[in-house]
């Protein structure tokens, strides 16, 4: 069981940066793959980024064009999403999620493989 709480959202101007944080409960945080998802107005939720349980591997949705970076600090039970060069299309509710994967796999882009979700934090980017 993992309880997740996001923070760090807000309203920013296009071109600025923002860092989202996700605080996790539990004593086995380092066994979970952690992902970030977002849901924009009128659109379905989409996967954004994932980091392996150890923090050694990451993957991002292609549309980000290298602007976002996911990191984690297992000693603090925290995962972060550094968002640079923000664009109005980045406006969405951002969610962090945790999951455990089958043996031999370290990353997931599928919602169905994430069992624990935060409440979301709103990011609004003005033009």
FIKOLZA-1660 file (N, C-alpha, C; in steps of 0.1 Angstrom, whole numbers, plus 5000, padded with zeros to 4 digits):
% residues 127
   i   px   py   pz ch aa at
   1 5008 4988 5000  A  X  N
   1 5000 5000 5000  A  X CA
   1 5009 5012 5000  A  X  C
   2 5005 5022 4991  A  X  N
   2 5012 5035 4990  A  X CA
   2 5002 5046 4989  A  X  C
   3 5004 5056 4997  A  X  N
   3 4996 5068 4997  A  X CA
   3 5005 5079 4991  A  X  C
   4 4999 5086 4980  A  X  N
   4 5006 5096 4973  A  X CA
   4 5000 5109 4973  A  X  C
   5 5008 5120 4975  A  X  N
   5 5002 5133 4976  A  X CA
   5 5011 5142 4967  A  X  C
   6 5005 5148 4957  A  X  N
   6 5012 5157 4948  A  X CA
   6 5012 5171 4953  A  X  C
   7 5021 5179 4949  A  X  N
   7 5022 5193 4952  A  X CA
   7 5030 5201 4942  A  X  C
   8 5030 5214 4942  A  X  N
   8 5039 5222 4933  A  X CA
   8 5032 5228 4921  A  X  C
   9 5019 5224 4919  A  X  N
   9 5012 5230 4908  A  X CA
   9 5009 5245 4910  A  X  C
  10 5005 5251 4899  A  X  N
  10 5002 5265 4900  A  X CA
  10 5000 5271 4886  A  X  C
  11 4999 5285 4886  A  X  N
  11 4998 5292 4873  A  X CA
  11 5011 5298 4870  A  X  C
  12 5016 5296 4858  A  X  N
  12 5029 5301 4853  A  X CA
  12 5027 5306 4839  A  X  C
  13 5036 5315 4835  A  X  N
  13 5037 5320 4822  A  X CA
  13 5044 5311 4813  A  X  C
  14 5040 5310 4800  A  X  N
  14 5046 5302 4790  A  X CA
  14 5061 5305 4790  A  X  C
  15 5069 5295 4789  A  X  N
  15 5084 5296 4789  A  X CA
  15 5090 5294 4803  A  X  C
  16 5082 5295 4813  A  X  N
  16 5088 5294 4827  A  X CA
  16 5088 5279 4831  A  X  C
  17 5094 5276 4843  A  X  N
  17 5096 5263 4848  A  X CA
  17 5088 5261 4860  A  X  C
  18 5085 5248 4863  A  X  N
  18 5078 5244 4875  A  X CA
  18 5083 5230 4879  A  X  C
  19 5084 5228 4892  A  X  N
  19 5087 5214 4897  A  X CA
  19 5076 5209 4905  A  X  C
  20 5071 5197 4901  A  X  N
  20 5060 5190 4908  A  X CA
  20 5067 5180 4917  A  X  C
  21 5061 5178 4929  A  X  N
  21 5066 5169 4939  A  X CA
  21 5055 5159 4942  A  X  C
  22 5059 5147 4945  A  X  N
  22 5050 5136 4950  A  X CA
  22 5056 5130 4962  A  X  C
  23 5049 5131 4973  A  X  N
  23 5053 5124 4985  A  X CA
  23 5046 5111 4987  A  X  C
  24 5054 5101 4990  A  X  N
  24 5048 5087 4992  A  X CA
  24 5050 5082 5006  A  X  C
  25 5040 5075 5010  A  X  N
  25 5040 5068 5023  A  X CA
  25 5046 5055 5022  A  X  C
  26 5048 5048 5033  A  X  N
  26 5052 5034 5032  A  X CA
  26 5067 5032 5034  A  X  C
  27 5071 5020 5036  A  X  N
  27 5085 5017 5038  A  X CA
  27 5092 5009 5027  A  X  C
  28 5084 5007 5016  A  X  N
  28 5089 4999 5005  A  X CA
  28 5088 5008 4992  A  X  C
  29 5090 5021 4993  A  X  N
  29 5089 5030 4982  A  X CA
  29 5099 5026 4971  A  X  C
  30 5110 5021 4975  A  X  N
  30 5121 5018 4965  A  X CA
  30 5118 5005 4957  A  X  C
  31 5106 4999 4959  A  X  N
  31 5102 4987 4952  A  X CA
  31 5092 4991 4941  A  X  C
  32 5088 5003 4940  A  X  N
  32 5077 5008 4931  A  X CA
  32 5083 5016 4919  A  X  C
  33 5078 5013 4907  A  X  N
  33 5080 5022 4896  A  X CA
  33 5071 5033 4898  A  X  C
  34 5075 5045 4895  A  X  N
  34 5068 5057 4897  A  X CA
  34 5065 5065 4883  A  X  C
  35 5053 5069 4881  A  X  N
  35 5050 5076 4869  A  X CA
  35 5042 5089 4871  A  X  C
  36 5043 5097 4861  A  X  N
  36 5035 5109 4861  A  X CA
  36 5026 5109 4849  A  X  C
  37 5013 5112 4851  A  X  N
  37 5003 5113 4841  A  X CA
  37 4997 5127 4842  A  X  C
  38 4990 5131 4831  A  X  N
  38 4983 5143 4831  A  X CA
  38 4970 5142 4823  A  X  C
  39 4960 5151 4827  A  X  N
  39 4947 5151 4820  A  X CA
  39 4944 5166 4817  A  X  C
  40 4944 5170 4805  A  X  N
  40 4940 5183 4800  A  X CA
  40 4925 5184 4799  A  X  C
  41 4920 5196 4799  A  X  N
  41 4905 5198 4797  A  X CA
  41 4900 5192 4784  A  X  C
  42 4890 5184 4785  A  X  N
  42 4884 5178 4774  A  X CA
  42 4892 5167 4768  A  X  C
  43 4902 5162 4774  A  X  N
  43 4911 5151 4769  A  X CA
  43 4912 5140 4779  A  X  C
  44 4916 5128 4773  A  X  N
  44 4918 5117 4782  A  X CA
  44 4931 5118 4789  A  X  C
  45 4933 5111 4800  A  X  N
  45 4945 5111 4808  A  X CA
  45 4956 5105 4799  A  X  C
  46 4968 5110 4799  A  X  N
  46 4979 5105 4792  A  X CA
  46 4991 5103 4801  A  X  C
  47 4999 5093 4798  A  X  N
  47 5011 5091 4804  A  X CA
  47 5022 5101 4800  A  X  C
  48 5030 5106 4810  A  X  N
  48 5039 5116 4807  A  X CA
  48 5054 5111 4809  A  X  C
  49 5056 5105 4820  A  X  N
  49 5070 5101 4824  A  X CA
  49 5070 5089 4833  A  X  C
  50 5080 5081 4834  A  X  N
  50 5082 5070 4843  A  X CA
  50 5096 5069 4847  A  X  C
  51 5098 5065 4860  A  X  N
  51 5112 5062 4865  A  X CA
  51 5111 5049 4872  A  X  C
  52 5122 5041 4870  A  X  N
  52 5123 5028 4876  A  X CA
  52 5124 5029 4891  A  X  C
  53 5122 5017 4898  A  X  N
  53 5122 5017 4912  A  X CA
  53 5135 5022 4918  A  X  C
  54 5146 5018 4911  A  X  N
  54 5159 5022 4916  A  X CA
  54 5163 5037 4912  A  X  C
  55 5155 5042 4903  A  X  N
  55 5159 5055 4897  A  X CA
  55 5168 5055 4886  A  X  C
  56 5173 5043 4882  A  X  N
  56 5183 5042 4871  A  X CA
  56 5178 5043 4857  A  X  C
  57 5165 5042 4855  A  X  N
  57 5160 5042 4841  A  X CA
  57 5148 5052 4841  A  X  C
  58 5146 5059 4830  A  X  N
  58 5135 5068 4828  A  X CA
  58 5130 5067 4813  A  X  C
  59 5118 5071 4811  A  X  N
  59 5112 5072 4798  A  X CA
  59 5102 5083 4798  A  X  C
  60 5100 5090 4786  A  X  N
  60 5091 5101 4785  A  X CA
  60 5082 5100 4772  A  X  C
  61 5071 5106 4773  A  X  N
  61 5062 5106 4761  A  X CA
  61 5069 5115 4750  A  X  C
  62 5069 5111 4738  A  X  N
  62 5076 5117 4727  A  X CA
  62 5073 5132 4726  A  X  C
  63 5060 5136 4728  A  X  N
  63 5056 5149 4726  A  X CA
  63 5062 5160 4735  A  X  C
  64 5069 5155 4745  A  X  N
  64 5075 5165 4755  A  X CA
  64 5087 5172 4749  A  X  C
  65 5093 5167 4739  A  X  N
  65 5104 5173 4732  A  X CA
  65 5116 5176 4742  A  X  C
  66 5117 5167 4752  A  X  N
  66 5129 5169 4761  A  X CA
  66 5127 5179 4772  A  X  C
  67 5115 5185 4773  A  X  N
  67 5113 5196 4783  A  X CA
  67 5111 5191 4797  A  X  C
  68 5108 5179 4800  A  X  N
  68 5105 5174 4813  A  X CA
  68 5115 5164 4818  A  X  C
  69 5117 5164 4831  A  X  N
  69 5127 5154 4837  A  X CA
  69 5120 5148 4849  A  X  C
  70 5120 5135 4850  A  X  N
  70 5115 5128 4862  A  X CA
  70 5127 5124 4870  A  X  C
  71 5126 5126 4883  A  X  N
  71 5136 5121 4893  A  X CA
  71 5130 5115 4905  A  X  C
  72 5137 5108 4913  A  X  N
  72 5132 5103 4926  A  X CA
  72 5143 5103 4936  A  X  C
  73 5139 5104 4949  A  X  N
  73 5148 5104 4960  A  X CA
  73 5142 5093 4969  A  X  C
  74 5147 5081 4968  A  X  N
  74 5142 5070 4976  A  X CA
  74 5144 5072 4991  A  X  C
  75 5155 5079 4995  A  X  N
  75 5157 5081 5009  A  X CA
  75 5146 5090 5015  A  X  C
  76 5140 5099 5007  A  X  N
  76 5130 5108 5012  A  X CA
  76 5116 5104 5007  A  X  C
  77 5114 5092 5001  A  X  N
  77 5101 5088 4995  A  X CA
  77 5095 5099 4987  A  X  C
  78 5103 5104 4977  A  X  N
  78 5098 5115 4969  A  X CA
  78 5101 5112 4954  A  X  C
  79 5092 5117 4946  A  X  N
  79 5094 5117 4932  A  X CA
  79 5091 5131 4926  A  X  C
  80 5098 5135 4916  A  X  N
  80 5096 5149 4911  A  X CA
  80 5094 5149 4896  A  X  C
  81 5088 5160 4891  A  X  N
  81 5087 5162 4877  A  X CA
  81 5092 5176 4875  A  X  C
  82 5104 5178 4869  A  X  N
  82 5108 5191 4865  A  X CA
  82 5103 5195 4851  A  X  C
  83 5096 5206 4851  A  X  N
  83 5089 5210 4838  A  X CA
  83 5095 5223 4834  A  X  C
  84 5102 5223 4823  A  X  N
  84 5108 5234 4817  A  X CA
  84 5101 5239 4804  A  X  C
  85 5103 5251 4801  A  X  N
  85 5098 5257 4788  A  X CA
  85 5083 5254 4787  A  X  C
  86 5076 5256 4797  A  X  N
  86 5062 5253 4797  A  X CA
  86 5054 5260 4786  A  X  C
  87 5044 5253 4781  A  X  N
  87 5036 5258 4770  A  X CA
  87 5021 5257 4775  A  X  C
  88 5012 5265 4769  A  X  N
  88 4998 5265 4772  A  X CA
  88 4992 5251 4771  A  X  C
  89 4997 5243 4762  A  X  N
  89 4992 5229 4760  A  X CA
  89 4996 5220 4771  A  X  C
  90 5005 5224 4780  A  X  N
  90 5009 5216 4792  A  X CA
  90 4998 5218 4803  A  X  C
  91 4989 5227 4801  A  X  N
  91 4979 5229 4812  A  X CA
  91 4971 5216 4814  A  X  C
  92 4970 5212 4826  A  X  N
  92 4964 5199 4829  A  X CA
  92 4965 5196 4844  A  X  C
  93 4957 5187 4848  A  X  N
  93 4959 5181 4862  A  X CA
  93 4970 5170 4861  A  X  C
  94 4980 5171 4869  A  X  N
  94 4991 5162 4869  A  X CA
  94 4990 5152 4881  A  X  C
  95 4991 5139 4878  A  X  N
  95 4990 5129 4888  A  X CA
  95 5003 5121 4889  A  X  C
  96 5007 5117 4901  A  X  N
  96 5017 5107 4902  A  X CA
  96 5011 5094 4906  A  X  C
  97 5018 5083 4902  A  X  N
  97 5012 5070 4904  A  X CA
  97 5023 5060 4907  A  X  C
  98 5020 5050 4914  A  X  N
  98 5030 5039 4918  A  X CA
  98 5025 5026 4914  A  X  C
  99 5034 5017 4910  A  X  N
  99 5030 5004 4906  A  X CA
  99 5042 4994 4908  A  X  C
 100 5038 4981 4908  A  X  N
 100 5048 4971 4909  A  X CA
 100 5047 4962 4896  A  X  C
 101 5058 4959 4890  A  X  N
 101 5058 4953 4877  A  X CA
 101 5062 4938 4878  A  X  C
 102 5059 4931 4868  A  X  N
 102 5063 4917 4868  A  X CA
 102 5078 4915 4868  A  X  C
 103 5083 4904 4872  A  X  N
 103 5097 4902 4873  A  X CA
 103 5103 4904 4859  A  X  C
 104 5115 4911 4858  A  X  N
 104 5122 4913 4846  A  X CA
 104 5118 4926 4839  A  X  C
 105 5108 4933 4844  A  X  N
 105 5104 4946 4838  A  X CA
 105 5107 4957 4848  A  X  C
 106 5111 4969 4843  A  X  N
 106 5114 4980 4852  A  X CA
 106 5107 4993 4849  A  X  C
 107 5100 4994 4838  A  X  N
 107 5093 5006 4834  A  X CA
 107 5079 5002 4828  A  X  C
 108 5070 5011 4830  A  X  N
 108 5056 5009 4825  A  X CA
 108 5051 5023 4820  A  X  C
 109 5044 5022 4809  A  X  N
 109 5036 5034 4804  A  X CA
 109 5021 5032 4804  A  X  C
 110 5017 5021 4810  A  X  N
 110 5003 5017 4810  A  X CA
 110 4996 5020 4823  A  X  C
 111 4985 5027 4823  A  X  N
 111 4977 5031 4835  A  X CA
 111 4974 5018 4843  A  X  C
 112 4971 5007 4836  A  X  N
 112 4966 4995 4843  A  X CA
 112 4977 4989 4852  A  X  C
 113 4989 4993 4850  A  X  N
 113 5000 4987 4858  A  X CA
 113 5003 4996 4870  A  X  C
 114 4996 5007 4872  A  X  N
 114 4998 5016 4883  A  X CA
 114 4986 5014 4892  A  X  C
 115 4988 5010 4904  A  X  N
 115 4977 5007 4914  A  X CA
 115 4974 5018 4924  A  X  C
 116 4983 5027 4926  A  X  N
 116 4981 5038 4936  A  X CA
 116 4983 5051 4929  A  X  C
 117 4974 5060 4932  A  X  N
 117 4974 5073 4925  A  X CA
 117 4972 5084 4935  A  X  C
 118 4978 5096 4932  A  X  N
 118 4976 5108 4940  A  X CA
 118 4964 5115 4936  A  X  C
 119 4960 5126 4943  A  X  N
 119 4948 5133 4940  A  X CA
 119 4949 5143 4929  A  X  C
 120 4962 5145 4924  A  X  N
 120 4964 5154 4913  A  X CA
 120 4967 5169 4918  A  X  C
 121 4975 5176 4909  A  X  N
 121 4978 5190 4912  A  X CA
 121 4976 5197 4899  A  X  C
 122 4970 5209 4899  A  X  N
 122 4967 5216 4887  A  X CA
 122 4978 5225 4883  A  X  C
 123 4982 5224 4870  A  X  N
 123 4992 5232 4863  A  X CA
 123 4985 5240 4853  A  X  C
 124 4986 5253 4853  A  X  N
 124 4980 5262 4843  A  X CA
 124 4991 5271 4837  A  X  C
 125 4992 5270 4824  A  X  N
 125 5002 5278 4817  A  X CA
 125 4996 5288 4809  A  X  C
 126 4998 5301 4811  A  X  N
 126 4992 5312 4804  A  X CA
 126 5001 5316 4793  A  X  C
 127 4995 5321 4782  A  X  N
 127 5003 5326 4770  A  X CA
 127 5007 5340 4772  A  X  C
% end
